[in-house]
Amino acid sequence: MVGAVIGAGLARGSRNINYKILRNIALGWLQTPLIAGLVSLGLYLLIKAVGGFF
């Protein structure tokens, strides 16, 4: 998907790259692992506090 966005923009000239979409994609790359890590930590602490598997 990212390659298609950049490739389509470059095929028409670098001024046609939609930087707003690229920014959103980059933010998604950064936010996804951070949010997943926080959710995992929260679940781990919850299970540990309840006396689960850990």
PyRosetta script that sets phi, psi and omega in degrees:
from pyrosetta import init, pose_from_sequence

init()
pose = pose_from_sequence("MVGAVIGAGLARGSRNINYKILRNIALGWLQTPLIAGLVSLGLYLLIKAVGGFF")
pose.set_psi(1, -45.7)
pose.set_omega(1, -178.8)
pose.set_phi(2, -65.6)
pose.set_psi(2, -43.2)
pose.set_omega(2, 178.2)
pose.set_phi(3, -60.4)
pose.set_psi(3, -37.5)
pose.set_omega(3, 178.9)
pose.set_phi(4, -67.0)
pose.set_psi(4, -40.1)
pose.set_omega(4, 179.4)
pose.set_phi(5, -64.0)
pose.set_psi(5, -47.3)
pose.set_omega(5, -179.6)
pose.set_phi(6, -69.3)
pose.set_psi(6, -43.8)
pose.set_omega(6, -179.0)
pose.set_phi(7, -62.0)
pose.set_psi(7, -42.6)
pose.set_omega(7, 178.8)
pose.set_phi(8, -64.5)
pose.set_psi(8, -39.1)
pose.set_omega(8, 178.2)
pose.set_phi(9, -67.4)
pose.set_psi(9, -42.8)
pose.set_omega(9, 179.9)
pose.set_phi(10, -68.7)
pose.set_psi(10, -32.0)
pose.set_omega(10, 178.7)
pose.set_phi(11, -63.3)
pose.set_psi(11, -28.6)
pose.set_omega(11, 179.9)
pose.set_phi(12, -99.6)
pose.set_psi(12, 0.3)
pose.set_omega(12, -177.5)
pose.set_phi(13, 110.3)
pose.set_psi(13, 148.4)
pose.set_omega(13, -174.3)
pose.set_phi(14, -64.8)
pose.set_psi(14, -19.3)
pose.set_omega(14, 178.3)
pose.set_phi(15, -73.8)
pose.set_psi(15, -13.6)
pose.set_omega(15, -178.5)
pose.set_phi(16, -94.8)
pose.set_psi(16, 3.1)
pose.set_omega(16, 176.2)
pose.set_phi(17, -72.4)
pose.set_psi(17, 130.3)
pose.set_omega(17, -179.8)
pose.set_phi(18, -85.8)
pose.set_psi(18, 96.4)
pose.set_omega(18, -176.0)
pose.set_phi(19, -69.6)
pose.set_psi(19, -23.2)
pose.set_omega(19, 177.0)
pose.set_phi(20, -66.0)
pose.set_psi(20, -42.2)
pose.set_omega(20, 177.5)
pose.set_phi(21, -66.6)
pose.set_psi(21, -42.8)
pose.set_omega(21, 178.9)
pose.set_phi(22, -62.3)
pose.set_psi(22, -38.0)
pose.set_omega(22, 177.3)
pose.set_phi(23, -62.6)
pose.set_psi(23, -43.3)
pose.set_omega(23, 179.6)
pose.set_phi(24, -64.2)
pose.set_psi(24, -38.3)
pose.set_omega(24, 177.9)
pose.set_phi(25, -65.2)
pose.set_psi(25, -44.7)
pose.set_omega(25, 179.9)
pose.set_phi(26, -63.6)
pose.set_psi(26, -41.6)
pose.set_omega(26, 177.5)
pose.set_phi(27, -63.3)
pose.set_psi(27, -37.8)
pose.set_omega(27, 177.0)
pose.set_phi(28, -62.9)
pose.set_psi(28, -39.4)
pose.set_omega(28, 177.4)
pose.set_phi(29, -63.2)
pose.set_psi(29, -36.1)
pose.set_omega(29, -179.4)
pose.set_phi(30, -79.8)
pose.set_psi(30, -40.3)
pose.set_omega(30, -174.9)
pose.set_phi(31, -74.1)
pose.set_psi(31, -36.7)
pose.set_omega(31, -174.2)
pose.set_phi(32, -58.4)
pose.set_psi(32, -52.5)
pose.set_omega(32, 179.7)
pose.set_phi(33, -67.3)
pose.set_psi(33, -32.9)
pose.set_omega(33, 178.6)
pose.set_phi(34, -65.6)
pose.set_psi(34, -46.4)
pose.set_omega(34, 180.0)
pose.set_phi(35, -66.1)
pose.set_psi(35, -42.0)
pose.set_omega(35, 179.0)
pose.set_phi(36, -62.0)
pose.set_psi(36, -40.0)
pose.set_omega(36, 178.1)
pose.set_phi(37, -64.7)
pose.set_psi(37, -41.7)
pose.set_omega(37, 179.3)
pose.set_phi(38, -66.6)
pose.set_psi(38, -40.6)
pose.set_omega(38, 177.8)
pose.set_phi(39, -64.1)
pose.set_psi(39, -43.2)
pose.set_omega(39, 178.7)
pose.set_phi(40, -62.4)
pose.set_psi(40, -43.2)
pose.set_omega(40, 178.4)
pose.set_phi(41, -62.1)
pose.set_psi(41, -44.5)
pose.set_omega(41, 179.0)
pose.set_phi(42, -60.7)
pose.set_psi(42, -44.2)
pose.set_omega(42, 178.4)
pose.set_phi(43, -66.2)
pose.set_psi(43, -39.9)
pose.set_omega(43, 178.2)
pose.set_phi(44, -60.4)
pose.set_psi(44, -48.1)
pose.set_omega(44, -178.9)
pose.set_phi(45, -65.5)
pose.set_psi(45, -36.2)
pose.set_omega(45, 177.9)
pose.set_phi(46, -64.8)
pose.set_psi(46, -46.6)
pose.set_omega(46, 179.8)
pose.set_phi(47, -65.3)
pose.set_psi(47, -39.9)
pose.set_omega(47, 179.4)
pose.set_phi(48, -64.6)
pose.set_psi(48, -40.2)
pose.set_omega(48, -178.7)
pose.set_phi(49, -68.7)
pose.set_psi(49, -32.5)
pose.set_omega(49, -178.5)
pose.set_phi(50, -79.9)
pose.set_psi(50, -14.5)
pose.set_omega(50, 179.8)
pose.set_phi(51, 91.4)
pose.set_psi(51, 37.2)
pose.set_omega(51, -178.1)
pose.set_phi(52, -77.7)
pose.set_psi(52, -137.7)
pose.set_omega(52, -169.9)
pose.set_phi(53, -75.1)
pose.set_psi(53, -17.8)
pose.set_omega(53, -170.2)
pose.set_phi(54, -98.9)
pose.dump_pdb("model.pdb")
